[in-house]
Amino acid sequence: MQLPIEFINRMKDELKEAFDAFISSYDDAPRTALRINPLKRPVLNADALKAAFPGGTFTPVSYERNGYVYSGDIAPGKHPLHAAGAYYIQEPSAMSPVAVLSPSPGDRVLDLCAAPGGKSTQIAGLMKNEGILVSNEPVSSRAKILSENMERLCVRNSIVTNEMPDRLAGFFPGYFNKILVDAPCSGEGMFRKSEEALTEWSPENVTSCALRQKNILKSALEMLCPGGMLCYSTCTFAPEEDEENVEWLLENYPDLSLIEKNKIYPHTSEGEGHFYALFKRDGDEADALLPRKSISVRPLSKCKAWTEFAKDMGLELKGVYTAFGNDINLVPEDFPAVDKLKVLRIGLHLGTLKGDLFIPSHALALCLSPSEVKRSCDLSPDEETVSAYLRGETFSHNGEKGWTLISVSSLSLGWGKLSNNTMKNHYPKGLRTHGH
């Protein structure tokens, strides 16, 4: 690997006698890891994970109870359990900022630079779908990927937005008690993993990133409530983007205290390069500025088409809903009104009204388990029928006609609709695989 000479010289000055071990680590293969999704029911436990991949080895990540570094001749990203949302593939050191921020059920959390969704889905798992999570991504194409991953990982308490940080700050002043700023950076920590990060690196880009990070942090702090916690993280080693931004924050925001900071190197860790710093703002969380207006909601029992579908499926799902045109979304009652924001996803999309009919969503299917519905069809991950289903094909099945929850190893995959012993496929066209 041809590393930039400016980068090498700076790291020599920074690491001193540890530099040789650091530079030698670039001869090693990057670590790969996954994080089991605690929101998926039933939760995939460690034994079931190992049974699904008999050719692999799984080593727990020390700071994330659901994280495992894996190796061996396996491809978890191509397994049906991945489509089911049983886990998220994530670089191991990238799990550390959320672990130190430690969100809890009932928190009001903002992930300001959230795509593709690794840290947001990790936050959601710790929140147990209780509280409010705003996951924002300024780049629209990346925001779409973020939204898809939040859906696949069964997140029900989030709002996915596509806004610039300064505009979002105008809607949520002093609102969040926990904020993650995993800022866009020069990507030095990803050199071993990403050729793009290596080819795009320059000293000028480091300086440009540091300035952009300060502007993002300014907006984030407008949204942090008294007594709130902010975690700033990057995947770079550059002091301009890491330690110097920490010093800048402490100099310009005297109500912030530094609680913890850490720089992760590939020669001393379970993964690639990362940096995080955790801050706490002075004051009492009780003084948070809550939005004056909540989203308009109605009891789920008031949606006739839904209640008829739920009765037919034997499904008991309580709560309140909000309507966006013909789309019905299950939401917490205290969700803030977001009608003037670019919103890609809110709460749990239950389905769509077509006249008097209710068409259940893929998101709803992923959030259910076979034990919750009257009709289900469980497939083995090794059988051809699973592959056919993920390609969008029909298959034969004996059972009661109507909407049917399709699952693999008791983990829901999506919907089918049985008619005359033929299971019609309702797996989303945009997610279907190709080939055999």
Buried (B, 14 or more C-beta within 10 A) or exposed (E): EEBBEEBEEBBEEBBEEEBEEBBEBEEEEBBBBBBBBBBBBEBBEEEBBBEBBEEBEBBBBBBBEBBBBBBEEBEBEEBBBBBBBBBBEBBBBBBBBBBBBEBEEEBBBBBBBBBBBBBBBBBBBBBBBBBBBBBBBBEEEBBBBBBBBBBBBBBBBBBBBBBEBEBBBEBBEBBBBBBBBBBBBBBBBBBBBBEEBBEEBEBEBBBEBBEBBBEBBBBBBBBBBBBBBBBBBBBBBBBBBBBBBBEBBBEEBEEBEEEEBBBBBBBEBBBBBBBBBBBBBEBEBEEBEEBEEBBEBEEBEEBEBBBEBBEBBEBEBEBBBBEEEEBBBBBBEEBBBBEEBBBBBBBBBBBBBEEEEBBBBBBBBBBBBBEBBBBBBBBEBEEEBBBBBBBBBBBEBEEEEBBBBBBBBBBBBBBBBBEEEBBBBBBBEEBBBEEE
